[in-house]
Amino acid sequence: MQAGQFKTLMNPYEWLPPYGETRISIRFDGNELSVDVVYDDEKSEAESLKTIKFTGVCSFTLSSIPGVNLSALVYEKVALSGHLVEYEDSEAAKAWTEYLKYRQVRHYQVYFLSEKRRLEVFAGSWQL
């Protein structure tokens, strides 16, 4: 399956420090995936947290980078920038949408560069 081209949805480096996140944690409840992005706040000694929430999740993977790719998806171009991206023409997202029939599924991906993790999510929507 082809992932197709991606578009950038969010640049977390607009609020992350230049060295990136301190850590991430993931919670999955029902069909909602929450990704807590923790980072050192340069303005104070405290840590700050932002949560990326995906709703209508039907599949997700979290893997180490570099690492072994277990996915059958083929990427023309990979978004290693650390941005949250959407693969608008993803054949996998189209297959999920066709299978579920009652809702639109989108293909999201983000690389957490400091944590050296890649998160791939098939969900209906996201919010920060």
C-alpha positions, 0 to 999 in steps of 0.5 A: 500500500502506498502512503502518498504525499503528506501535508504538515498539520502542526509544527510542535517546535513552535512551542517545544524548545530547540532540543525537543521533547523531554519525554512522551507518554501514550494512553489509549482508552476506547477509541481515543489516543492521548499523547502527552508531550513533556518538555522543559520550559525555558521560562521556568524550572518546571516542566510543561506538557501539551497533549495531542489527542486522536479520536476515532482511532482504529489503529496505531503503532509506536516504534523506535527510530531507527528500527525495523519497519514492520508496516507494509506501507510504502512511503515516497517521502518520510516526514522526519522533521518532527511535525505532525503530518497527514498522508492525504492519499493513503491507501491504508486510510482509504481501506480503513474508511471502506471497511468501517463504512460509517466514518472517515479515517485519516493517516497521521504520523509524527516523529518524536526526535529526542525520544527517537520514536515514530507514532503512526495513527489511523483516526478520524481527527486530532486536536492539541 
